[in-house]
Amino acid sequence: MLGALLSSLQTSLGQLFSKAFVLGSFLPMLLFLGVSLWFATALGGAAQSWAAAVSPLLAVSTTSAVGATWRITLWLLAVVGLSLIWSGLNGFLLELLEGKHLGVLSRVLYAAQLHQATEIDRKIQEYRRTLRELEYEGPAAASPAVHSKLKSRLTDARSVGMTNVNTAYPAHPWEWLWSIASGKHAARELTRVRWRRVTGQVNTLQTLAPAVDGLERELKVGRSTPLEFDHVELLTAIDDARERLRFEVQRLVNLRQFTYPTVSNANRGETALTVLAPTRLGNLTRTIRSYALDRYGMDLEIFWTRLQRVLQKDTAFYSTLSDAKSQVDLLVSLFCLTVLFSVFSSIYSLFVQPAPRAFLIAATLGPISARLLYLAACQNYLVFADLMRSSVDQFRFDLLAALHGQKPPGNREEILLWRLLGGWMGYGNDADVTYKDPV
């Protein structure tokens, strides 16, 4: 239902060439027909004859300029008519990409989404556990930080080495090679740490501790320029590992929160908000409703049309929101038309008018293009969903004022208020509401 409500962001189709209509329907349909006619012309034979018959732009004109103009005008009107029909399907097509009306296929897609969400959760827990191992030696919060102890060991070892007589350790290159071959030197461990760092991987205590053990032994023996470089590099790698783990935890938490529906402080019955959709786009849609319910107790299934009226008063923000929705509609239309073109042209060039080269092009470039368009649609929907969440943050009290409601004193009272209003307005539940006279 929320997807259908969001489709109301489109400008009314009474304004024939509005930006939403041109981007969401007319332009995709024009591209679809143009590519179809080009493909039919390139295919030759009956397809080329059909293309020349239906398109005045491809046929050889033998009539007057006025007649050609009328034919082109009728052709454009036909495109507009098809675009109007297609615009009426935009809501349904968006629901399809959200995972609705797919039947058995939705079960397979749901399994993939569940696996991806579970993998993100597993990574978050793994990085948090690794960060705890690197920061604290024991369960007590007051225990010394492990990363500080590792750095102190290296610094103390370097101080011992500076006082030894081996001021140019090792004295000969062969001693260095022998120490590496015998496993006494930390070169292999340092190489592993260095490789993980330069390739963007996360160093853990399991990779850092052996490097510290090996370099500590070498630093105590003596000092040299290579050892100084290794010492500084390993100190930097220890700090980098801690900061990288913190960054990865926060990045994955944000990814989980804004890609899949989540509930941070679930109350009774609210865990249903975490139920996933079968597709990535569907989960992005559900994050909007789960965010509003989780943070403020506001059910957008009930309040969206009322909130939209408040949003329209801020023309700049509403224009930004409408533009983001228009870009999503454009990519959704292009995706669906690309799939339609790929399926039809593949079947036609394989069975009706066999053409191996045309079939190969349609069967390979079509799915690749469709995949890229779907990913682009998801990325643009991510931006649109963030704008929707921002609209709830910024305009919910304006909506409350428009409903003549009392502004709550705190966030807990606000959650209770929106739940009571939602139950009363949406389901007719028994609730006591106190009104505030407009100023």
LUMVO-166926 format. One record per residue (C-alpha): residue in three letters; x, z, y. Coordinates in steps of 0.02 Angstrom, whole numbers, plus 50000, padded with zeros to 5 digits. Each point is the difference from the previous one (the first is absolute). Last residue first. Layout:
<dozas>
alaXZY;...
</dozas>
This chain:
<dozas>
val498595084251520;pro499054996149841;asp499045014849926;lys500815006849843;tyr499065000549837;thr500105013249864;val499734993649824;asp499295010549858;ala500064990749834;asp498804995249859;asn500644984049923;gly499294983350058;tyr501284989749905;gly500984990850133;met499535008950160;trp499885017749929;gly501414998849873;gly501124991350124;leu499615012450138;leu500355014849885;arg501624992449938;trp500514995550177;leu499725018050057;leu500915008149854;ile501554989450030;glu499915003850186;glu499875018849969;arg501614999449900;asn500854989450135;gly499625011750142;pro498805004350142;pro498694987049951;lys499284988550135;gln498115002350004;gly498994984649959;his499064988650117;leu500184985249878;ala500974990550134;ala501095015550021;leu500375000049814;leu500434981550008;asp501195003550144;phe500725014149894;arg500344987749859;phe500834987550116;gln501885003149987;asp500315005649822;val498644988949925;ser500664985050096;ser501755004049939;arg499414999349820;met499244983050033;leu501594994150084;asp500995005549847;ala498774990649890;phe500274984250103;val501895001349984;leu499865002349812;tyr498764985749997;asn501354988950074;gln501185004749859;cys498654997649869;ala499564982950070;ala501844995150000;leu500145005349817;tyr498464989649960;leu500684984950095;leu501655001149905;arg499095000749834;ala498894985450045;ser501494989550051;ile500875003649835;pro498404996449903;gly499784983150086;leu501824994650000;thr500125000449811;ala498374993049927;ala499684988250146;ile501754992649999;leu500064998449810;phe498274992149995;ala500494987450133;arg501554995249901;pro499074998849835;ala498604988950067;pro498494998849887;gln498404995250094;val498595010649929;phe500955011449880;leu501655006050073;ser499934994050181;tyr498205006150016;ile500295016849916;ser501545003650106;ser499144993950159;phe498495011449970;val500995015649957;ser501294998150137;phe498724995650135;leu498905014949959;val501485011849996;thr500604993250167;leu498245001750071;cys499935018249948;phe501725003950072;leu499684990650162;ser498365009250024;val500825016949969;leu501424995550118;leu498834995350141;asp498865014949970;val501505011850013;gln500544991750162;ser498235001950068;lys500005018649955;ala501615002750099;asp499264990450147;ser498425010649993;leu501015016350004;thr501044993950148;ser498424994750091;tyr499225016949964;phe501525008750072;ala499964989850161;thr498105000250018;asp499835018849990;lys498095000450009;gln499924990549836;leu500775014849912;val498485010950034;arg498844987349921;gln501194998649852;leu499905018849973;arg498134998749968;thr500254985749878;trp501405009849916;phe499115016849987;ile499124999549832;glu501214990749885;leu501335006850117;asp499765017449926;met500775012450122;gly500705016249926;tyr501394999650129;arg501654997949910;asp499464996749820;leu498414990450039;ala500804989050133;tyr501544996849893;ser499004996649841;arg498924987350092;ile501464990350071;thr501065001649842;arg498604991649902;thr500314983450083;leu501855000349957;asn499495003849822;gly498894984749995;leu501404989150066;arg501145006049860;thr498724996149868;pro499005009449868;ala499525014150119;leu500675017549976;val499065016449990;thr500865012250119;leu498435003150100;ala499185007349845;thr501125015150028;glu498795004850137;gly498735008649888;arg500605017550038;asn501304999550136;ala501564989549998;asn501355003650128;ser501144984750001;val498774987449929;thr500674982649964;pro499384982249995;tyr501434987849964;thr501074990050120;phe500075011350154;gln500275016549909;arg501114993649861;leu501114990250120;asn500115014950117;val500515011349856;leu501234986749940;arg500844998850170;gln500075018950021;val500825002549830;glu501194985350029;phe500555006750169;arg500345017549933;leu500994992649856;arg501004989150118;glu500405015050111;arg500675009849852;ala500984985449928;asp500744995550171;asp500695017550022;ile500864999249830;ala500574982050030;thr500815005050166;leu501015013649915;leu500464987549864;glu500624987450127;val501045012750096;his500885006049843;asp500244982549931;phe500824994550162;glu501135015350002;leu500454997049819;pro500484982050038;thr501125006050145;ser500925012849895;arg499915018549960;gly500535011549861;val499485008049836;lys498465009450065;leu499214983950065;glu500124992049829;arg499075014049911;glu498645000250133;leu499834981149985;gly499525001649817;asp498785014350018;val499204992350157;ala499754983349912;pro499255008849849;ala498795009650114;leu499414985050102;thr499254989449861;gln498985013649914;leu499615008250167;thr499114984250050;asn500504984250093;val498544989050051;gln500194981249992;gly500234989050154;thr501334988649925;val501405007250108;arg499575017849947;arg499804996949815;trp501654990649997;arg500945013650094;val499375013749884;arg500484989849846;thr501694995650075;leu500315018350038;glu499635004649820;arg501184986549936;ala501365004550123;ala499895018749969;his501725001349919;lys500355009149837;gly499184986949890;ser501604995049912;ala499914982450068;ile499735006250179;ser501455012349989;trp501114986549927;leu499574988050141;trp500445013150131;glu501625004449913;trp500424981449991;pro499814998650188;his501455012250028;ala500115016450096;pro498175004149979;tyr499835009850108;ala501064998650158;thr500015017950062;asn500275006749825;val500835016050062;asn498355009150007;thr499255007650159;met498904984950041;gly499345000049822;val499285017550017;ser499094995350161;arg499324984349916;ala499325010549857;asp499125011550123;thr499194985150089;leu499434992349835;arg499275016349938;ser499145003050166;lys499164982849990;leu499315003949828;lys499435017250057;ser499084992550149;his499124987549886;val499495014349886;ala499175009850139;pro500315018549981;ser498565010649933;ala498795006850130;ala498534989849937;ala500155007749829;pro499694987949858;gly501854997049972;glu501354988050051;tyr499054993050148;glu500204983950099;leu500564987449871;glu498875006249861;arg498545001350120;leu500304982150056;thr500044994149819;arg498335008649967;arg499244992250155;tyr500694983049952;glu499275001049825;gln498315006350061;ile499854985850124;lys500584987349872;arg498685005849876;asp498634998950132;ile500554982250043;glu499994995349816;thr498265007449980;ala499354989350143;gln500774984449924;his499345003849825;leu498255003750066;gln500014983550094;ala500494990449844;ala498685008749894;tyr498694996250132;leu500424981449991;val499684999849814;arg498375009550020;ser499454989050146;leu500134984649889;val498585006649892;gly498754997850142;leu500714993150161;his498535003750116;lys501075011950105;gly501895000849999;glu500375000550186;leu500424981549991;leu498234996649942;glu499305011050139;leu500964989550127;leu499254984349925;phe498245007450015;gly500275004550183;asn500724982950039;leu498584990649914;gly498964997650158;ser501554993150084;trp500094986749863;ile498264993650041;leu500464999050184;ser501644991549956;leu499074987149895;gly498914996150149;val501504999150116;val500854987949881;ala498424989349993;leu499935000250189;leu501794993950003;trp499574985549885;leu498474995850104;thr501094999250154;ile501284989249910;arg498604988149949;trp499334999650177;thr501714996150070;ala500254986049874;gly498334992550052;val500475000750183;ala501694992049965;ser499144985449917;thr499924997249814;thr501314994249877;ser500865017049980;val501225001549856;ala499615016649916;leu501145015050012;leu499355008250160;pro498254994349959;ser500055011849849;val498714999249861;ala500314982349938;ala501895000050018;ala500125016349904;trp498864993349862;ser501054984249984;gln501575010649989;ala499245010849864;ala499454984749903;gly501774993249992;gly501345008750101;leu500635017949981;ala500804999550173;thr498314996450079;ala499155013949902;phe501385012350047;trp499884995350184;leu498115001649996;ser500135017249918;val501345005650123;gly498914995050148;leu498445007849924;phe500885016649971;leu500844999950170;leu498344997150088;met499185013449894;pro501375012550043;leu499864995850187;phe498105001050006;ser499745016049901;gly500985015650048;leu501054993650144;val498674989350085;phe498585012049963;ala500955015550059;lys500604991150157;ser498254994850048;phe499574981749979;leu498185001549952;gln499505015350098;gly498425002449899;leu501165004549859;ser500125017450072;thr501785006150021;gln500755007649844;leu500125018949999;ser498445000149894;ser501144996349852;leu500505018250005;leu498255005149951;ala500024988749849;gly501665007449946;leu499295017550026;met498594996049880;
</dozas>
